[in-house]
Amino acid sequence: MTYLVTGASGMLARDLLALLGDEGTGLDRRALDVTDASAVRAAVAAHRPAFVVNCAAWTAVDDAETREPEALAVNGTAVRHLAAACAESDAALVHVSTDYVFPGDAVQPYSETSAPAPRTAYGRTKLAGERAVLDLLPERGYVVRTAWLYGAGGRNFVRTMLDLERTRPTVDVVADQIGQPTWTADLARQLLALTRSGAPGGVYHGTSSGTASWYELAREVFRLAGADPDRVHPVTSAAHPRPAPRPAYSVLGHARWARAGLSPLRDWREALAAYSVETNAAQAAGVTANGSRAVSLESRT
C-alpha cells in the first residue's frame, strides 16, 4: 500500500513518513502547493497512492483572525482540491483537523457526532476542510481531529517549557484551559493503523486519553526533566490575552475507534514519559530519528 503525505516538513508528517519508509512519499510546500488545484491533481495522478494523508495546514491561529481568506485557501479550499483529486483517482484521503471546530465551552468530551460551532477564523477554515472531505469522499474520506500536539520535529508547548525551564527561575502557565496533550508519534501510528483497518470513512478523534490543563502539562514536563514542578505557577487566560479566543474545554471523545477495531490513544502522561525516554536517547546520539536536533527531557545543570 502506498501513501502520499502532504505538509511533509511538519511534526506529524515527519513521524508518519518515518513509519511508512518506502511506502510513503512526502511532499512539502516547496514540492506541492496544495492551493493549486492543477498541481494537486497532477501529484495524485503521478504518485497513484492508495491513501493521501493531508498534514498541510495553516496553523497560525491568531494570524487567521486577520487573514482568514489566506487561512481558508490552505485549510478549506486546498482540502477540497485534494478530495476531488482522490475522488478521480480512487484514492482514500485522511485529513487532519482540530478541536477548534468546537466552541470549547463544553463540560463533557465532544463526541465525533457533536455539532461543530467554531468561534475562531482558524476553526471556521478547518471546518470547511472537514466538510469538503465528507462531501466529496463519503466512503473513502477520514477526518481525524487532534489537539495540543508535541513532537521532535518542530516548535511546540513541550519544547517551549523545556527552554523556559533552562532559562527562567519560574514560569507562569495558563490553568483554566483543559485539553489532551498528544504526541505526534502516537498519532502517526494511529493514522497508519486506521488506514489498514478497513474502517468506514468519517470522523475520528485522534487525541491522547485523559485530560490536563496547560499548567498540569508544564508541571509534568518539569518533573520529567528533573526540575521542581513548583517552579510552574498557575495563571488564568486573562493574564495572556490572544487575538483568537482559546477553548476553555476542548476534550474530545474517542468512542468511534471501536468501529475501526482500534483502541484510543494511550493516556497523555504515559505518552509524555515515552517521549522523554525517546528524546533522551536521541539526545545521546545527537539528533532525533527524523534528523532534527533533539531536545532532551533529562535534568540539566
BAZADREN-649041 format. One record per residue (C-alpha): residue in three letters; y, z, x. Coordinates in nm, 2 decimals, padded with zeros to 4 digits. Layout:
BEGIN
<resn:Ala; py:Y; pz:Z; px:X>
...
END
This chain:
BEGIN
<resn:Met; py:00.00; pz:00.00; px:00.00>
<resn:Thr; py:00.34; pz:-00.10; px:00.14>
<resn:Tyr; py:00.68; pz:00.07; px:00.09>
<resn:Leu; py:01.04; pz:-00.03; px:00.13>
<resn:Val; py:01.27; pz:00.26; px:00.18>
<resn:Thr; py:01.65; pz:00.22; px:00.13>
<resn:Gly; py:01.91; pz:00.46; px:00.28>
<resn:Ala; py:01.67; pz:00.48; px:00.58>
<resn:Ser; py:01.91; pz:00.68; px:00.80>
<resn:Gly; py:01.92; pz:00.98; px:00.57>
<resn:Met; py:01.73; pz:01.31; px:00.60>
<resn:Leu; py:01.48; pz:01.24; px:00.32>
<resn:Ala; py:01.42; pz:00.88; px:00.41>
<resn:Arg; py:01.35; pz:00.96; px:00.77>
<resn:Asp; py:01.09; pz:01.22; px:00.67>
<resn:Leu; py:00.93; pz:00.98; px:00.43>
<resn:Leu; py:00.92; pz:00.70; px:00.69>
<resn:Ala; py:00.76; pz:00.93; px:00.94>
<resn:Leu; py:00.48; pz:01.00; px:00.69>
<resn:Leu; py:00.44; pz:00.63; px:00.60>
<resn:Gly; py:00.40; pz:00.50; px:00.95>
<resn:Asp; py:00.31; pz:00.13; px:00.94>
<resn:Glu; py:00.30; pz:00.13; px:00.56>
<resn:Gly; py:00.68; pz:00.18; px:00.54>
<resn:Thr; py:00.98; pz:-00.03; px:00.62>
<resn:Gly; py:01.32; pz:00.14; px:00.62>
<resn:Leu; py:01.65; pz:-00.04; px:00.57>
<resn:Asp; py:01.97; pz:00.15; px:00.64>
<resn:Arg; py:02.32; pz:00.04; px:00.51>
<resn:Arg; py:02.36; pz:-00.20; px:00.80>
<resn:Ala; py:02.04; pz:-00.37; px:00.72>
<resn:Leu; py:02.08; pz:-00.38; px:00.34>
<resn:Asp; py:02.39; pz:-00.34; px:00.13>
<resn:Val; py:02.24; pz:-00.21; px:-00.19>
<resn:Thr; py:02.56; pz:-00.30; px:-00.38>
<resn:Asp; py:02.49; pz:-00.67; px:-00.31>
<resn:Ala; py:02.26; pz:-00.80; px:-00.58>
<resn:Ser; py:02.15; pz:-01.11; px:-00.39>
<resn:Ala; py:02.08; pz:-00.92; px:-00.07>
<resn:Val; py:01.87; pz:-00.66; px:-00.27>
<resn:Arg; py:01.67; pz:-00.94; px:-00.44>
<resn:Ala; py:01.61; pz:-01.11; px:-00.11>
<resn:Ala; py:01.50; pz:-00.80; px:00.06>
<resn:Val; py:01.25; pz:-00.70; px:-00.21>
<resn:Ala; py:01.12; pz:-01.06; px:-00.22>
<resn:Ala; py:01.08; pz:-01.08; px:00.16>
<resn:His; py:00.90; pz:-00.75; px:00.21>
<resn:Arg; py:00.69; pz:-00.76; px:-00.11>
<resn:Pro; py:00.64; pz:-00.38; px:-00.13>
<resn:Ala; py:00.42; pz:-00.21; px:-00.38>
<resn:Phe; py:00.69; pz:00.06; px:-00.40>
<resn:Val; py:01.06; pz:00.07; px:-00.33>
<resn:Val; py:01.19; pz:00.43; px:-00.27>
<resn:Asn; py:01.56; pz:00.44; px:-00.31>
<resn:Cys; py:01.72; pz:00.71; px:-00.09>
<resn:Ala; py:02.05; pz:00.53; px:-00.06>
<resn:Ala; py:02.33; pz:00.72; px:-00.24>
<resn:Trp; py:02.70; pz:00.82; px:-00.24>
<resn:Thr; py:02.66; pz:01.19; px:-00.18>
<resn:Ala; py:03.02; pz:01.29; px:-00.12>
<resn:Val; py:03.06; pz:01.50; px:-00.44>
<resn:Asp; py:03.42; pz:01.58; px:-00.41>
<resn:Asp; py:03.53; pz:01.24; px:-00.30>
<resn:Ala; py:03.37; pz:01.09; px:-00.60>
<resn:Glu; py:03.63; pz:01.27; px:-00.82>
<resn:Thr; py:03.90; pz:01.03; px:-00.70>
<resn:Arg; py:03.68; pz:00.74; px:-00.60>
<resn:Glu; py:03.44; pz:00.71; px:-00.90>
<resn:Pro; py:03.42; pz:00.33; px:-00.91>
<resn:Glu; py:03.31; pz:00.33; px:-00.55>
<resn:Ala; py:03.05; pz:00.60; px:-00.61>
<resn:Leu; py:02.93; pz:00.42; px:-00.92>
<resn:Ala; py:02.88; pz:00.10; px:-00.72>
<resn:Val; py:02.63; pz:00.28; px:-00.50>
<resn:Asn; py:02.48; pz:00.54; px:-00.74>
<resn:Gly; py:02.47; pz:00.33; px:-01.05>
<resn:Thr; py:02.52; pz:-00.05; px:-01.01>
<resn:Ala; py:02.32; pz:-00.07; px:-00.69>
<resn:Val; py:02.03; pz:00.11; px:-00.86>
<resn:Arg; py:02.03; pz:-00.15; px:-01.14>
<resn:His; py:02.01; pz:-00.42; px:-00.87>
<resn:Leu; py:01.71; pz:-00.25; px:-00.72>
<resn:Ala; py:01.54; pz:-00.20; px:-01.06>
<resn:Ala; py:01.60; pz:-00.57; px:-01.15>
<resn:Ala; py:01.45; pz:-00.69; px:-00.82>
<resn:Cys; py:01.15; pz:-00.46; px:-00.87>
<resn:Ala; py:01.10; pz:-00.60; px:-01.22>
<resn:Glu; py:01.10; pz:-00.95; px:-01.08>
<resn:Ser; py:00.85; pz:-00.87; px:-00.81>
<resn:Asp; py:00.62; pz:-00.63; px:-00.99>
<resn:Ala; py:00.71; pz:-00.35; px:-00.76>
<resn:Ala; py:00.75; pz:00.01; px:-00.87>
<resn:Leu; py:01.07; pz:00.20; px:-00.80>
<resn:Val; py:01.11; pz:00.56; px:-00.70>
<resn:His; py:01.47; pz:00.67; px:-00.74>
<resn:Val; py:01.60; pz:01.00; px:-00.60>
<resn:Ser; py:01.85; pz:01.16; px:-00.83>
<resn:Thr; py:02.02; pz:01.50; px:-00.87>
<resn:Asp; py:02.06; pz:01.82; px:-01.06>
<resn:Tyr; py:02.43; pz:01.72; px:-01.11>
<resn:Val; py:02.33; pz:01.52; px:-01.41>
<resn:Phe; py:02.32; pz:01.85; px:-01.60>
<resn:Pro; py:02.62; pz:02.07; px:-01.68>
<resn:Gly; py:02.50; pz:02.36; px:-01.47>
<resn:Asp; py:02.56; pz:02.63; px:-01.73>
<resn:Ala; py:02.21; pz:02.70; px:-01.84>
<resn:Val; py:02.03; pz:03.03; px:-01.84>
<resn:Gln; py:01.68; pz:02.89; px:-01.80>
<resn:Pro; py:01.54; pz:02.59; px:-01.60>
<resn:Tyr; py:01.63; pz:02.25; px:-01.71>
<resn:Ser; py:01.32; pz:02.06; px:-01.81>
<resn:Glu; py:01.26; pz:01.69; px:-01.74>
<resn:Thr; py:01.34; pz:01.62; px:-02.11>
<resn:Ser; py:01.67; pz:01.83; px:-02.12>
<resn:Ala; py:01.96; pz:01.62; px:-02.23>
<resn:Pro; py:02.19; pz:01.53; px:-01.93>
<resn:Ala; py:02.56; pz:01.61; px:-01.96>
<resn:Pro; py:02.72; pz:01.57; px:-01.62>
<resn:Arg; py:03.06; pz:01.75; px:-01.55>
<resn:Thr; py:03.15; pz:01.56; px:-01.24>
<resn:Ala; py:03.21; pz:01.20; px:-01.14>
<resn:Tyr; py:02.92; pz:01.23; px:-00.90>
<resn:Gly; py:02.69; pz:01.34; px:-01.18>
<resn:Arg; py:02.80; pz:01.06; px:-01.40>
<resn:Thr; py:02.73; pz:00.79; px:-01.14>
<resn:Lys; py:02.39; pz:00.93; px:-01.06>
<resn:Leu; py:02.31; pz:00.94; px:-01.43>
<resn:Ala; py:02.40; pz:00.57; px:-01.45>
<resn:Gly; py:02.14; pz:00.50; px:-01.18>
<resn:Glu; py:01.87; pz:00.70; px:-01.37>
<resn:Arg; py:01.93; pz:00.50; px:-01.69>
<resn:Ala; py:01.91; pz:00.17; px:-01.50>
<resn:Val; py:01.57; pz:00.27; px:-01.37>
<resn:Leu; py:01.43; pz:00.39; px:-01.70>
<resn:Asp; py:01.58; pz:00.09; px:-01.89>
<resn:Leu; py:01.45; pz:-00.18; px:-01.66>
<resn:Leu; py:01.13; pz:-00.03; px:-01.54>
<resn:Pro; py:00.99; pz:00.19; px:-01.83>
<resn:Glu; py:00.64; pz:00.18; px:-01.69>
<resn:Arg; py:00.70; pz:00.15; px:-01.32>
<resn:Gly; py:01.02; pz:00.34; px:-01.27>
<resn:Tyr; py:01.02; pz:00.70; px:-01.14>
<resn:Val; py:01.33; pz:00.92; px:-01.14>
<resn:Val; py:01.29; pz:01.22; px:-00.91>
<resn:Arg; py:01.57; pz:01.48; px:-00.94>
<resn:Thr; py:01.63; pz:01.71; px:-00.65>
<resn:Ala; py:01.89; pz:01.95; px:-00.51>
<resn:Trp; py:02.00; pz:02.17; px:-00.22>
<resn:Leu; py:01.83; pz:01.95; px:00.04>
<resn:Tyr; py:01.80; pz:02.05; px:00.40>
<resn:Gly; py:01.61; pz:01.90; px:00.69>
<resn:Ala; py:01.61; pz:01.80; px:01.05>
<resn:Gly; py:01.78; pz:01.46; px:01.02>
<resn:Gly; py:02.14; pz:01.54; px:00.91>
<resn:Arg; py:02.41; pz:01.79; px:00.82>
<resn:Asn; py:02.32; pz:02.04; px:00.55>
<resn:Phe; py:02.37; pz:02.40; px:00.45>
<resn:Val; py:02.09; pz:02.55; px:00.66>
<resn:Arg; py:02.22; pz:02.37; px:00.97>
<resn:Thr; py:02.57; pz:02.49; px:00.90>
<resn:Met; py:02.46; pz:02.85; px:00.86>
<resn:Leu; py:02.29; pz:02.83; px:01.20>
<resn:Asp; py:02.60; pz:02.70; px:01.36>
<resn:Leu; py:02.81; pz:02.98; px:01.20>
<resn:Glu; py:02.56; pz:03.25; px:01.30>
<resn:Arg; py:02.62; pz:03.14; px:01.66>
<resn:Thr; py:03.00; pz:03.12; px:01.64>
<resn:Arg; py:03.12; pz:03.39; px:01.39>
<resn:Pro; py:03.06; pz:03.76; px:01.35>
<resn:Thr; py:03.04; pz:03.74; px:00.97>
<resn:Val; py:03.01; pz:03.46; px:00.71>
<resn:Asp; py:03.13; pz:03.45; px:00.35>
<resn:Val; py:02.89; pz:03.27; px:00.12>
<resn:Val; py:02.90; pz:03.20; px:-00.25>
<resn:Ala; py:02.67; pz:03.42; px:-00.45>
<resn:Asp; py:02.73; pz:03.30; px:-00.81>
<resn:Gln; py:02.57; pz:02.96; px:-00.78>
<resn:Ile; py:02.19; pz:02.95; px:-00.84>
<resn:Gly; py:01.96; pz:02.67; px:-00.74>
<resn:Gln; py:01.65; pz:02.57; px:-00.55>
<resn:Pro; py:01.67; pz:02.51; px:-00.17>
<resn:Thr; py:01.44; pz:02.22; px:-00.09>
<resn:Trp; py:01.31; pz:02.10; px:00.24>
<resn:Thr; py:01.32; pz:01.72; px:00.27>
<resn:Ala; py:00.97; pz:01.71; px:00.44>
<resn:Asp; py:00.82; pz:01.88; px:00.14>
<resn:Leu; py:00.99; pz:01.64; px:-00.10>
<resn:Ala; py:00.88; pz:01.34; px:00.11>
<resn:Arg; py:00.52; pz:01.45; px:00.08>
<resn:Gln; py:00.56; pz:01.49; px:-00.29>
<resn:Leu; py:00.71; pz:01.15; px:-00.34>
<resn:Leu; py:00.43; pz:00.99; px:-00.14>
<resn:Ala; py:00.17; pz:01.19; px:-00.35>
<resn:Leu; py:00.34; pz:01.07; px:-00.67>
<resn:Thr; py:00.32; pz:00.71; px:-00.57>
<resn:Arg; py:-00.05; pz:00.74; px:-00.50>
<resn:Ser; py:-00.14; pz:00.95; px:-00.81>
<resn:Gly; py:-00.13; pz:00.67; px:-01.07>
<resn:Ala; py:00.10; pz:00.89; px:-01.28>
<resn:Pro; py:00.31; pz:00.73; px:-01.55>
<resn:Gly; py:00.67; pz:00.65; px:-01.48>
<resn:Gly; py:00.95; pz:00.87; px:-01.60>
<resn:Val; py:01.15; pz:01.17; px:-01.48>
<resn:Tyr; py:01.01; pz:01.43; px:-01.24>
<resn:His; py:01.19; pz:01.73; px:-01.08>
<resn:Gly; py:01.14; pz:01.75; px:-00.71>
<resn:Thr; py:01.28; pz:02.09; px:-00.61>
<resn:Ser; py:01.12; pz:02.39; px:-00.45>
<resn:Ser; py:00.98; pz:02.66; px:-00.67>
<resn:Gly; py:01.17; pz:02.99; px:-00.70>
<resn:Thr; py:01.54; pz:03.03; px:-00.72>
<resn:Ala; py:01.82; pz:03.15; px:-00.49>
<resn:Ser; py:02.19; pz:03.17; px:-00.45>
<resn:Trp; py:02.36; pz:03.02; px:-00.15>
<resn:Tyr; py:02.42; pz:03.38; px:-00.04>
<resn:Glu; py:02.05; pz:03.46; px:-00.06>
<resn:Leu; py:01.96; pz:03.14; px:00.12>
<resn:Ala; py:02.21; pz:03.22; px:00.40>
<resn:Arg; py:02.07; pz:03.57; px:00.44>
<resn:Glu; py:01.72; pz:03.42; px:00.48>
<resn:Val; py:01.84; pz:03.17; px:00.74>
<resn:Phe; py:01.99; pz:03.45; px:00.94>
<resn:Arg; py:01.68; pz:03.66; px:00.91>
<resn:Leu; py:01.46; pz:03.38; px:01.03>
<resn:Ala; py:01.70; pz:03.32; px:01.32>
<resn:Gly; py:01.65; pz:03.68; px:01.43>
<resn:Ala; py:02.01; pz:03.77; px:01.32>
<resn:Asp; py:02.13; pz:04.05; px:01.09>
<resn:Pro; py:02.14; pz:03.92; px:00.73>
<resn:Asp; py:02.41; pz:04.18; px:00.66>
<resn:Arg; py:02.65; pz:03.96; px:00.85>
<resn:Val; py:02.64; pz:03.74; px:00.54>
<resn:His; py:02.89; pz:03.86; px:00.28>
<resn:Pro; py:02.88; pz:03.75; px:-00.08>
<resn:Val; py:03.19; pz:03.59; px:-00.25>
<resn:Thr; py:03.25; pz:03.41; px:-00.58>
<resn:Ser; py:03.30; pz:03.04; px:-00.63>
<resn:Ala; py:03.67; pz:03.12; px:-00.69>
<resn:Ala; py:03.70; pz:03.20; px:-00.32>
<resn:His; py:03.61; pz:02.84; px:-00.23>
<resn:Pro; py:03.76; pz:02.61; px:-00.50>
<resn:Arg; py:03.65; pz:02.25; px:-00.48>
<resn:Pro; py:03.77; pz:01.93; px:-00.65>
<resn:Ala; py:03.44; pz:01.89; px:-00.82>
<resn:Pro; py:03.30; pz:02.19; px:-01.00>
<resn:Arg; py:02.97; pz:02.32; px:-00.87>
<resn:Pro; py:02.69; pz:02.41; px:-01.11>
<resn:Ala; py:02.66; pz:02.78; px:-01.17>
<resn:Tyr; py:02.29; pz:02.74; px:-01.26>
<resn:Ser; py:02.11; pz:02.42; px:-01.19>
<resn:Val; py:01.75; pz:02.53; px:-01.16>
<resn:Leu; py:01.50; pz:02.25; px:-01.26>
<resn:Gly; py:01.17; pz:02.30; px:-01.43>
<resn:His; py:00.86; pz:02.14; px:-01.30>
<resn:Ala; py:00.62; pz:02.10; px:-01.59>
<resn:Arg; py:00.58; pz:01.72; px:-01.57>
<resn:Trp; py:00.39; pz:01.73; px:-01.23>
<resn:Ala; py:00.08; pz:01.83; px:-01.42>
<resn:Arg; py:00.08; pz:01.48; px:-01.58>
<resn:Ala; py:00.05; pz:01.34; px:-01.23>
<resn:Gly; py:-00.23; pz:01.58; px:-01.14>
<resn:Leu; py:00.00; pz:01.74; px:-00.88>
<resn:Ser; py:00.13; pz:02.09; px:-00.82>
<resn:Pro; py:00.51; pz:02.15; px:-00.79>
<resn:Leu; py:00.66; pz:02.21; px:-00.45>
<resn:Arg; py:00.60; pz:02.55; px:-00.29>
<resn:Asp; py:00.84; pz:02.84; px:-00.30>
<resn:Trp; py:01.16; pz:02.78; px:-00.11>
<resn:Arg; py:01.10; pz:03.09; px:00.11>
<resn:Glu; py:00.77; pz:02.96; px:00.23>
<resn:Ala; py:00.91; pz:02.62; px:00.29>
<resn:Leu; py:01.21; pz:02.75; px:00.49>
<resn:Ala; py:00.97; pz:02.96; px:00.70>
<resn:Ala; py:00.76; pz:02.64; px:00.77>
<resn:Tyr; py:01.08; pz:02.45; px:00.86>
<resn:Ser; py:01.17; pz:02.73; px:01.10>
<resn:Val; py:00.83; pz:02.70; px:01.28>
<resn:Glu; py:00.86; pz:02.33; px:01.30>
<resn:Thr; py:01.21; pz:02.32; px:01.43>
<resn:Asn; py:01.14; pz:02.59; px:01.68>
<resn:Ala; py:00.85; pz:02.39; px:01.81>
<resn:Ala; py:01.07; pz:02.07; px:01.82>
<resn:Gln; py:01.34; pz:02.26; px:02.00>
<resn:Ala; py:01.10; pz:02.35; px:02.27>
<resn:Ala; py:01.02; pz:01.98; px:02.30>
<resn:Gly; py:01.39; pz:01.89; px:02.30>
<resn:Val; py:01.40; pz:01.67; px:01.99>
<resn:Thr; py:01.27; pz:01.65; px:01.63>
<resn:Ala; py:00.98; pz:01.44; px:01.53>
<resn:Asn; py:01.21; pz:01.17; px:01.39>
<resn:Gly; py:01.42; pz:01.16; px:01.71>
<resn:Ser; py:01.72; pz:01.36; px:01.62>
<resn:Arg; py:01.84; pz:01.67; px:01.81>
<resn:Ala; py:01.66; pz:01.98; px:01.69>
<resn:Val; py:01.85; pz:02.29; px:01.57>
<resn:Ser; py:01.64; pz:02.60; px:01.62>
<resn:Leu; py:01.59; pz:02.89; px:01.38>
<resn:Glu; py:01.49; pz:03.11; px:01.67>
<resn:Ser; py:01.70; pz:03.40; px:01.78>
<resn:Arg; py:01.99; pz:03.31; px:02.01>
<resn:Thr; py:02.16; pz:03.54; px:02.26>
END
